[in-house]
Amino acid sequence: MEEALYQVVITGKALAPFSRGQAVMAFAQLFSISPEEAEARFRQAPCAVRGRLSHELALKYHRVMRRQGIACRLDLDEEQPECLLYPRLGEAR
């Protein structure tokens, strides 16, 4: 049986006690993009920022982003969010 693959999807919101601006800035820093590009991705949310990850690696991304105040969720990779970022962050490098 094949291992299920997951994607990390941002919701475009911040987690308390962080402001949305702080979450956007943290997202920009985590993925080495400009604050303007990060803001645009938050406006497009929900968007997959990483996909085709093992459950363990997806959980790692999920934990790191949540610690920075970025609201996100894990979906099975076959489920399509309303927005899919191409190239997916992390694969663009």
Salt bridges, closest charged atoms under 4 A:
GLU37 OE2 - ARG41 NH2 2.34
GLU39 OE2 - ARG20 NH1 2.72
GLU39 OE2 - ARG43 NH1 3.64
ASP75 OD2 - ARG73 NE 3.10
ASP77 OD2 - ARG52 NH1 2.99
ASP77 OD1 - ARG88 NH1 3.87
